[in-house]
Amino acid sequence: MASDASHQVGLTQKDSGRRADALRQRLEREIFSGALLPGERLDESGLARRFGVSRTPVREALLQLASAGLIEMRPRQGAVVAAITVQQLLQMFEVMADMEALCARYAARRMAPAERQALQRAHKACVDLARRRDPEQYYEANRIFHEVVYAGTRNAYLEETTRALRNRLSSYRRFQLHQPGRVANSLAEHEAVVAAILAGDAEQAATAMRAHVSVQGEVFTDLVSMLPPHYLQATAS
């Protein structure tokens, strides 16, 4: 009986996690589409009634959105849709590119054979999922690919800080993958990163990773143009 109860709790937790992830995706799309405006309050009870779920997955989804910076948790107001300036977005991607490049540089120098094999497996998973034309599944495989690179740095502090900023930008990076041709370009960029790391070429690994992560020039302009005008502020208020 105890085993059955434990199994049931496990299933319940998994169901709650799936509901939270589905809610996060739905709210994320509504924020990017403009259906939810900056400053708009997200009430847990109201969202639970709207989506027909308990408040637990709603709370989990809101925490995920808060960690990505799409909403703010304000005293006495609760969750509120955030706004971000174009300058802030550009600065975050600029730092992200340099941090990931440093990770690739260290990984090329420090990865053990087993870690290099894990990197190849992670890249193959991205290739396989790209064929399914499902950006969400590809995003998850892509996340694991980068996690393998982080672990290969053998630098826990760099791994932790890079992951934190990546989580902050996760919604924008996920959003990019829904644009035509982006998944194919991502795979080609992965190939360059993998080849450099496996060759032990630290400089080329850093250059390839920076090119993969960097969102500047026309790429950044395209990203900004795809977001609703009211989502981004020209300057900080």
C-alpha angles and dihedrals in degrees: 000000000000090000091051090050092050090049090051091051089051092052091048092052091049091049090050091050092051091048091049092050092048090049091048091053092047094049091043090056091047091052093049093044093051096245086120113045131210109273094024113136119235109209115203095214093047093049091047090054093044095053097033097239138115121267092254098077089039090056091047091050092050091050090053091051091047092052088053091050095242092119135026126221105222128187112259090000103064119201116008128178108254130222125213132198122239088238093055092050092049092047093051093051090046092055092041091056092052094046093049090046089055090050091053091047093054093041091055089054100038112029115120119223092260091053091050089053089050089053091053091049091049091051092048089053088055090051092050094048093046088065090061091061092225109136093191094056090043090051090057092049089047090052090054090049090057092044089058090053091049091051090050091063090074085215112115094189094053090045092052097045094045091050091050093055092042089055089050090056097036096107093053093046091049090048090054092057090064091064119098114271097004096111091051091049090048091055092050090050090050089054091057092048094048093047092052095046093047089049090051090237101149096181095049091044090055092046093049093047093047090052090049096051101031115106106191141129114005093357092057091044089053091050093050093046091055093056119083111265093238092053095067122054119210092224137003113281 
